[in-house]
């Protein structure tokens, strides 16, 4: 590989503020904020709005939309 053309790949902590969940992984993302992790080291911190800890698909709290009921209500309301 050519040197100097690839971004810096380093450990980063991603924190889901909605679910109070954080995980340490490697990324090319950069941040000015840092956090001290459980291993005693300081890592860059990136806050995310949603992760697998708070996303309805992964948590099983997804709402099922009753499309048939909506169509029936529309037909009752506007086609009768």
C-alpha beads as a LAMMPS data file, in Angstrom:
LAMMPS data file: protein, C-alpha beads

80 atoms
79 bonds

1 atom types
1 bond types

-500.0 500.0 xlo xhi
-500.0 500.0 ylo yhi
-500.0 500.0 zlo zhi

Masses

1 110.0

Atoms # bond

1 1 1 0.000 0.000 0.000
2 1 1 1.084 3.553 -0.580
3 1 1 2.023 5.419 2.549
4 1 1 0.380 8.720 3.419
5 1 1 -2.874 8.242 1.453
6 1 1 -4.936 6.321 4.026
7 1 1 -6.792 7.993 6.922
8 1 1 -5.745 7.317 10.503
9 1 1 -7.514 4.185 11.800
10 1 1 -7.683 4.295 15.591
11 1 1 -9.844 3.268 18.592
12 1 1 -12.936 5.460 19.102
13 1 1 -15.818 5.334 21.593
14 1 1 -19.301 5.761 20.098
15 1 1 -21.975 6.725 22.647
16 1 1 -25.731 6.479 22.135
17 1 1 -27.077 9.150 24.447
18 1 1 -30.703 7.993 24.097
19 1 1 -29.957 4.516 25.449
20 1 1 -27.013 5.410 27.698
21 1 1 -24.914 2.872 25.797
22 1 1 -21.313 3.172 24.603
23 1 1 -18.994 0.876 22.710
24 1 1 -15.333 0.946 21.786
25 1 1 -14.386 0.164 18.210
26 1 1 -11.891 1.259 15.577
27 1 1 -12.755 3.995 13.117
28 1 1 -11.336 6.772 10.974
29 1 1 -13.731 9.275 12.574
30 1 1 -12.151 12.107 14.553
31 1 1 -13.460 14.099 17.501
32 1 1 -12.269 16.880 19.778
33 1 1 -14.058 15.370 22.783
34 1 1 -12.616 12.475 24.779
35 1 1 -13.795 9.977 27.374
36 1 1 -11.977 7.752 29.830
37 1 1 -12.876 4.127 29.117
38 1 1 -13.048 1.285 31.654
39 1 1 -9.488 0.204 30.785
40 1 1 -8.176 3.544 32.098
41 1 1 -7.219 4.930 28.690
42 1 1 -8.658 8.055 27.081
43 1 1 -10.306 7.724 23.664
44 1 1 -12.009 10.144 21.257
45 1 1 -15.779 10.297 21.856
46 1 1 -18.440 10.500 19.159
47 1 1 -22.097 10.879 20.183
48 1 1 -24.668 9.246 17.921
49 1 1 -28.429 9.721 17.922
50 1 1 -29.312 6.077 17.437
51 1 1 -27.568 2.718 17.663
52 1 1 -28.523 -0.921 18.001
53 1 1 -29.310 -0.250 21.672
54 1 1 -32.054 2.264 20.881
55 1 1 -33.222 1.460 17.335
56 1 1 -36.754 -0.019 17.325
57 1 1 -35.814 -2.762 14.861
58 1 1 -33.089 -4.147 17.132
59 1 1 -34.880 -3.614 20.433
60 1 1 -38.148 -5.231 19.316
61 1 1 -40.243 -2.179 20.153
62 1 1 -41.188 -1.433 16.559
63 1 1 -44.817 -0.517 16.028
64 1 1 -46.738 -2.525 13.470
65 1 1 -48.754 -0.272 11.202
66 1 1 -52.163 -1.671 10.347
67 1 1 -52.409 -0.635 6.698
68 1 1 -55.550 -2.667 6.083
69 1 1 -57.336 -0.856 8.892
70 1 1 -56.252 2.491 7.533
71 1 1 -57.574 1.670 4.056
72 1 1 -60.889 0.510 5.489
73 1 1 -61.254 3.674 7.558
74 1 1 -60.446 5.814 4.513
75 1 1 -63.053 3.993 2.418
76 1 1 -65.686 4.334 5.174
77 1 1 -64.985 7.998 5.650
78 1 1 -64.671 9.208 2.068
79 1 1 -66.320 6.699 -0.231
80 1 1 -69.650 6.128 1.445

Bonds

1 1 1 2
2 1 2 3
3 1 3 4
4 1 4 5
5 1 5 6
6 1 6 7
7 1 7 8
8 1 8 9
9 1 9 10
10 1 10 11
11 1 11 12
12 1 12 13
13 1 13 14
14 1 14 15
15 1 15 16
16 1 16 17
17 1 17 18
18 1 18 19
19 1 19 20
20 1 20 21
21 1 21 22
22 1 22 23
23 1 23 24
24 1 24 25
25 1 25 26
26 1 26 27
27 1 27 28
28 1 28 29
29 1 29 30
30 1 30 31
31 1 31 32
32 1 32 33
33 1 33 34
34 1 34 35
35 1 35 36
36 1 36 37
37 1 37 38
38 1 38 39
39 1 39 40
40 1 40 41
41 1 41 42
42 1 42 43
43 1 43 44
44 1 44 45
45 1 45 46
46 1 46 47
47 1 47 48
48 1 48 49
49 1 49 50
50 1 50 51
51 1 51 52
52 1 52 53
53 1 53 54
54 1 54 55
55 1 55 56
56 1 56 57
57 1 57 58
58 1 58 59
59 1 59 60
60 1 60 61
61 1 61 62
62 1 62 63
63 1 63 64
64 1 64 65
65 1 65 66
66 1 66 67
67 1 67 68
68 1 68 69
69 1 69 70
70 1 70 71
71 1 71 72
72 1 72 73
73 1 73 74
74 1 74 75
75 1 75 76
76 1 76 77
77 1 77 78
78 1 78 79
79 1 79 80
